[in-house]
């Protein structure tokens, strides 16, 4: 399989993601900048794409050796959920909102059941498949729960669990993803980030002061054209607050999220 590279979709310090074609079909290929960058991701993707795996996870086509580096070839999707939220009004419909976000929560739950924490949940890592179904992507930052990872620098800043800033002694677990998912729900409902990079530029102390959320602090109001009832908004607001509580001990689990009144 010799791919013909197209334009660069994304470039970071650790990898470059290209559009590529082979046999008239379009793919996405991720080429790491150094050895072993994609090794862990490949191992995890084989687990979540395998028998009994998660159908709403980005499908790995095959590994792709590139010189002495291990690249990865994926199915190609036209856009991610950030684009969907920005350029459409689908998230103004509570039926679509519930279905789309419930599927994401259920997918992350299945990933957790396999002993994996995603560690980088954000709108640009939720691709959009056929019939506007969400596809969880980018397992480059993931961690295996049983390995006891302490690294505090995983996850994009605006979606990072604040406990990762405070302490390097608390293990990464499923509730780190729950926090990110709470920020994701807020973005889908408001079209705004719950936390901005401006907070981060002020230093750790300001980050902690702004992140120490208490129940009821996050308030939602309906966007123009929203079909959400006042009850829907109230229930979603309560769910997001429980998902983004500063203390992991007081934060609800994914199972509790899926049983929450907003989804019942």
FIFI-536842 format. One record per residue (C-alpha): residue number from 1; residue in three letters; z, x negated, y. Coordinates in nm, 2 decimals, always signed. Layout:
# FIFI-536842
{NUM, ala, {Z, X, Y}}
...
//
This chain:
# FIFI-536842
{1, unk, {+0.00, +0.00, +0.00}}
{2, unk, {-0.12, -0.17, +0.32}}
{3, unk, {-0.03, +0.02, +0.63}}
{4, unk, {-0.23, +0.02, +0.95}}
{5, unk, {+0.02, +0.00, +1.23}}
{6, unk, {-0.01, +0.22, +1.54}}
{7, unk, {+0.20, +0.26, +1.85}}
{8, unk, {+0.57, +0.16, +1.87}}
{9, unk, {+0.79, +0.46, +1.85}}
{10, unk, {+1.12, +0.28, +1.90}}
{11, unk, {+1.24, -0.07, +1.95}}
{12, unk, {+1.59, -0.22, +1.94}}
{13, unk, {+1.75, -0.55, +1.89}}
{14, unk, {+1.77, -0.50, +1.51}}
{15, unk, {+1.44, -0.32, +1.42}}
{16, unk, {+1.10, -0.19, +1.54}}
{17, unk, {+0.97, +0.15, +1.43}}
{18, unk, {+0.60, +0.21, +1.42}}
{19, unk, {+0.36, +0.49, +1.36}}
{20, unk, {+0.14, +0.39, +1.07}}
{21, unk, {-0.15, +0.53, +0.86}}
{22, unk, {-0.26, +0.49, +0.50}}
{23, unk, {-0.53, +0.69, +0.33}}
{24, unk, {-0.57, +0.92, +0.62}}
{25, unk, {-0.20, +1.01, +0.62}}
{26, unk, {+0.06, +0.93, +0.89}}
{27, unk, {+0.39, +0.76, +0.82}}
{28, unk, {+0.67, +0.59, +1.01}}
{29, unk, {+0.76, +0.24, +0.91}}
{30, unk, {+1.08, +0.06, +1.01}}
{31, unk, {+1.06, -0.32, +1.03}}
{32, unk, {+1.39, -0.51, +1.07}}
{33, unk, {+1.42, -0.81, +1.29}}
{34, unk, {+1.63, -1.01, +1.04}}
{35, unk, {+1.70, -1.02, +0.67}}
{36, unk, {+1.93, -0.75, +0.51}}
{37, unk, {+1.91, -0.52, +0.82}}
{38, unk, {+1.75, -0.24, +0.61}}
{39, unk, {+1.91, -0.34, +0.28}}
{40, unk, {+2.21, -0.11, +0.32}}
{41, unk, {+2.00, +0.17, +0.46}}
{42, unk, {+1.77, +0.15, +0.16}}
{43, unk, {+2.06, +0.16, -0.08}}
{44, unk, {+2.21, +0.47, +0.09}}
{45, unk, {+1.87, +0.65, +0.12}}
{46, unk, {+1.82, +0.61, -0.26}}
{47, unk, {+2.15, +0.78, -0.31}}
{48, unk, {+2.09, +1.07, -0.07}}
{49, unk, {+1.72, +1.11, -0.16}}
{50, unk, {+1.78, +1.10, -0.54}}
{51, unk, {+1.86, +1.36, -0.80}}
{52, unk, {+2.09, +1.62, -0.65}}
{53, unk, {+2.02, +1.47, -0.31}}
{54, unk, {+1.99, +1.63, +0.04}}
{55, unk, {+1.65, +1.79, +0.10}}
{56, unk, {+1.72, +1.79, +0.48}}
{57, unk, {+1.75, +1.41, +0.50}}
{58, unk, {+1.45, +1.20, +0.61}}
{59, unk, {+1.25, +1.13, +0.30}}
{60, unk, {+1.21, +0.76, +0.21}}
{61, unk, {+0.86, +0.70, +0.07}}
{62, unk, {+0.91, +0.35, -0.04}}
{63, unk, {+1.04, +0.01, +0.06}}
{64, unk, {+0.78, -0.20, +0.24}}
{65, unk, {+0.80, -0.58, +0.21}}
{66, unk, {+0.69, -0.75, +0.54}}
{67, unk, {+0.67, -1.12, +0.50}}
{68, unk, {+1.03, -1.21, +0.39}}
{69, unk, {+1.18, -0.89, +0.54}}
{70, unk, {+1.24, -0.55, +0.37}}
{71, unk, {+1.09, -0.27, +0.57}}
{72, unk, {+1.11, +0.11, +0.50}}
{73, unk, {+0.83, +0.37, +0.50}}
{74, unk, {+0.92, +0.73, +0.58}}
{75, unk, {+0.75, +1.07, +0.62}}
{76, unk, {+0.63, +1.12, +0.98}}
{77, unk, {+0.77, +1.40, +1.19}}
{78, unk, {+0.62, +1.49, +1.53}}
{79, unk, {+0.94, +1.51, +1.73}}
{80, unk, {+1.32, +1.51, +1.73}}
{81, unk, {+1.58, +1.78, +1.83}}
{82, unk, {+1.62, +1.64, +2.18}}
{83, unk, {+1.25, +1.72, +2.25}}
{84, unk, {+1.29, +2.06, +2.08}}
{85, unk, {+1.59, +2.15, +2.30}}
{86, unk, {+1.43, +2.02, +2.62}}
{87, unk, {+1.09, +2.18, +2.58}}
{88, unk, {+1.18, +2.51, +2.42}}
{89, unk, {+1.42, +2.80, +2.46}}
{90, unk, {+1.50, +2.83, +2.08}}
{91, unk, {+1.86, +2.72, +2.13}}
{92, unk, {+1.92, +3.02, +2.36}}
{93, unk, {+1.89, +3.24, +2.05}}
{94, unk, {+2.23, +3.25, +1.87}}
{95, unk, {+2.06, +3.33, +1.54}}
{96, unk, {+1.84, +3.02, +1.56}}
{97, unk, {+2.13, +2.81, +1.70}}
{98, unk, {+2.36, +2.91, +1.41}}
{99, unk, {+2.09, +2.85, +1.14}}
{100, unk, {+1.98, +2.51, +1.28}}
{101, unk, {+2.33, +2.37, +1.34}}
{102, unk, {+2.47, +2.51, +1.01}}
{103, unk, {+2.20, +2.33, +0.82}}
{104, unk, {+2.29, +2.01, +1.00}}
{105, unk, {+2.66, +2.05, +0.91}}
{106, unk, {+2.58, +2.14, +0.55}}
{107, unk, {+2.35, +1.83, +0.52}}
{108, unk, {+2.62, +1.59, +0.67}}
{109, unk, {+2.87, +1.75, +0.43}}
{110, unk, {+2.64, +1.67, +0.13}}
{111, unk, {+2.61, +1.31, +0.26}}
{112, unk, {+2.99, +1.28, +0.28}}
{113, unk, {+3.02, +1.42, -0.07}}
{114, unk, {+2.82, +1.11, -0.18}}
{115, unk, {+3.08, +0.89, -0.02}}
{116, unk, {+2.87, +0.81, +0.29}}
{117, unk, {+2.95, +0.85, +0.66}}
{118, unk, {+2.64, +0.86, +0.88}}
{119, unk, {+2.81, +0.70, +1.19}}
{120, unk, {+2.52, +0.76, +1.43}}
{121, unk, {+2.47, +1.14, +1.47}}
{122, unk, {+2.28, +1.23, +1.79}}
{123, unk, {+1.99, +1.45, +1.89}}
{124, unk, {+1.73, +1.18, +1.85}}
{125, unk, {+1.84, +1.12, +1.49}}
{126, unk, {+1.78, +1.49, +1.40}}
{127, unk, {+1.41, +1.52, +1.34}}
{128, unk, {+1.24, +1.86, +1.33}}
{129, unk, {+1.05, +1.96, +1.02}}
{130, unk, {+0.84, +2.26, +0.92}}
{131, unk, {+0.96, +2.59, +1.05}}
{132, unk, {+1.18, +2.41, +1.29}}
{133, unk, {+1.42, +2.29, +1.02}}
{134, unk, {+1.65, +1.99, +1.10}}
{135, unk, {+1.60, +1.66, +0.92}}
{136, unk, {+1.89, +1.40, +0.94}}
{137, unk, {+1.75, +1.05, +1.00}}
{138, unk, {+1.84, +0.69, +1.06}}
{139, unk, {+2.11, +0.57, +0.82}}
{140, unk, {+2.10, +0.22, +0.96}}
{141, unk, {+2.46, +0.24, +1.09}}
{142, unk, {+2.61, +0.43, +0.79}}
{143, unk, {+2.92, +0.32, +0.60}}
{144, unk, {+3.05, +0.39, +0.25}}
{145, unk, {+3.39, +0.55, +0.27}}
{146, unk, {+3.53, +0.36, -0.02}}
{147, unk, {+3.45, +0.02, +0.14}}
{148, unk, {+3.71, +0.07, +0.42}}
{149, unk, {+3.49, -0.02, +0.72}}
{150, unk, {+3.68, -0.09, +1.05}}
{151, unk, {+3.38, -0.17, +1.28}}
{152, unk, {+3.44, +0.01, +1.61}}
{153, unk, {+3.09, -0.05, +1.75}}
{154, unk, {+2.89, +0.20, +1.53}}
{155, unk, {+2.75, +0.51, +1.69}}
{156, unk, {+2.57, +0.56, +2.02}}
{157, unk, {+2.82, +0.56, +2.31}}
{158, unk, {+2.81, +0.93, +2.42}}
{159, unk, {+2.85, +1.05, +2.06}}
{160, unk, {+3.11, +0.79, +1.95}}
{161, unk, {+3.45, +0.90, +1.82}}
{162, unk, {+3.71, +0.77, +2.08}}
{163, unk, {+3.93, +0.64, +1.80}}
{164, unk, {+3.67, +0.38, +1.74}}
{165, unk, {+3.74, +0.24, +2.09}}
{166, unk, {+4.12, +0.25, +2.06}}
{167, unk, {+4.17, +0.10, +1.72}}
{168, unk, {+4.00, -0.13, +1.48}}
{169, unk, {+4.26, -0.05, +1.21}}
{170, unk, {+4.17, +0.31, +1.14}}
{171, unk, {+3.91, +0.36, +0.87}}
{172, unk, {+3.58, +0.53, +0.93}}
{173, unk, {+3.58, +0.86, +0.75}}
{174, unk, {+3.41, +1.20, +0.77}}
{175, unk, {+3.59, +1.31, +1.08}}
{176, unk, {+3.41, +1.04, +1.28}}
{177, unk, {+3.09, +1.23, +1.21}}
{178, unk, {+3.27, +1.56, +1.30}}
{179, unk, {+3.33, +1.43, +1.65}}
{180, unk, {+2.97, +1.34, +1.69}}
{181, unk, {+2.86, +1.68, +1.56}}
{182, unk, {+3.08, +1.85, +1.82}}
{183, unk, {+2.91, +1.65, +2.09}}
{184, unk, {+2.57, +1.75, +1.93}}
{185, unk, {+2.66, +2.12, +1.94}}
{186, unk, {+2.75, +2.09, +2.31}}
{187, unk, {+2.42, +1.93, +2.39}}
{188, unk, {+2.22, +2.20, +2.21}}
{189, unk, {+2.40, +2.47, +2.40}}
{190, unk, {+2.41, +2.32, +2.75}}
{191, unk, {+2.11, +2.07, +2.74}}
{192, unk, {+2.36, +1.81, +2.88}}
{193, unk, {+2.56, +1.53, +2.72}}
{194, unk, {+2.93, +1.60, +2.68}}
{195, unk, {+3.00, +1.25, +2.80}}
{196, unk, {+2.78, +1.03, +3.01}}
{197, unk, {+2.73, +0.65, +3.02}}
{198, unk, {+2.89, +0.65, +3.36}}
{199, unk, {+3.22, +0.70, +3.19}}
{200, unk, {+3.16, +0.39, +2.97}}
{201, unk, {+3.06, +0.17, +3.27}}
{202, unk, {+3.41, +0.21, +3.41}}
{203, unk, {+3.59, +0.03, +3.13}}
{204, unk, {+3.81, +0.12, +2.83}}
{205, unk, {+4.09, +0.28, +3.03}}
{206, unk, {+3.86, +0.53, +3.19}}
{207, unk, {+3.69, +0.60, +2.86}}
{208, unk, {+4.02, +0.69, +2.71}}
{209, unk, {+4.14, +0.90, +3.00}}
{210, unk, {+3.82, +1.10, +2.99}}
{211, unk, {+3.81, +1.13, +2.61}}
{212, unk, {+4.17, +1.24, +2.55}}
{213, unk, {+4.07, +1.60, +2.52}}
{214, unk, {+4.32, +1.88, +2.48}}
{215, unk, {+4.24, +2.21, +2.32}}
{216, unk, {+4.06, +2.44, +2.57}}
{217, unk, {+3.95, +2.17, +2.80}}
{218, unk, {+3.58, +2.21, +2.72}}
{219, unk, {+3.45, +2.53, +2.88}}
{220, unk, {+3.11, +2.68, +2.81}}
{221, unk, {+2.90, +2.92, +3.02}}
{222, unk, {+2.58, +3.08, +2.92}}
{223, unk, {+2.25, +2.93, +3.03}}
{224, unk, {+2.00, +3.15, +3.21}}
{225, unk, {+1.81, +3.35, +2.95}}
{226, unk, {+2.07, +3.30, +2.69}}
{227, unk, {+2.11, +3.57, +2.42}}
{228, unk, {+2.46, +3.46, +2.33}}
{229, unk, {+2.72, +3.73, +2.37}}
{230, unk, {+3.05, +3.65, +2.54}}
{231, unk, {+3.22, +3.65, +2.20}}
{232, unk, {+2.96, +3.40, +2.07}}
{233, unk, {+3.02, +3.16, +2.36}}
{234, unk, {+3.40, +3.19, +2.32}}
{235, unk, {+3.38, +3.12, +1.94}}
{236, unk, {+3.14, +2.82, +1.99}}
{237, unk, {+3.36, +2.69, +2.27}}
{238, unk, {+3.67, +2.70, +2.04}}
{239, unk, {+3.47, +2.53, +1.76}}
{240, unk, {+3.35, +2.24, +1.98}}
{241, unk, {+3.70, +2.19, +2.11}}
{242, unk, {+3.84, +2.16, +1.76}}
{243, unk, {+3.57, +1.92, +1.66}}
{244, unk, {+3.62, +1.69, +1.96}}
{245, unk, {+4.00, +1.66, +1.96}}
{246, unk, {+4.10, +1.30, +2.04}}
{247, unk, {+4.33, +1.27, +1.74}}
{248, unk, {+4.15, +1.26, +1.40}}
{249, unk, {+4.47, +1.40, +1.25}}
{250, unk, {+4.43, +1.72, +1.46}}
{251, unk, {+4.05, +1.74, +1.43}}
{252, unk, {+3.91, +1.99, +1.19}}
{253, unk, {+3.71, +1.89, +0.88}}
{254, unk, {+3.35, +1.97, +0.81}}
{255, unk, {+3.46, +2.23, +0.55}}
{256, unk, {+3.67, +2.40, +0.82}}
{257, unk, {+3.37, +2.38, +1.06}}
{258, unk, {+3.15, +2.57, +0.82}}
{259, unk, {+3.42, +2.83, +0.76}}
{260, unk, {+3.48, +2.88, +1.14}}
{261, unk, {+3.44, +3.22, +1.29}}
{262, unk, {+3.13, +3.11, +1.48}}
{263, unk, {+2.94, +3.07, +1.15}}
{264, unk, {+3.09, +3.37, +0.96}}
//
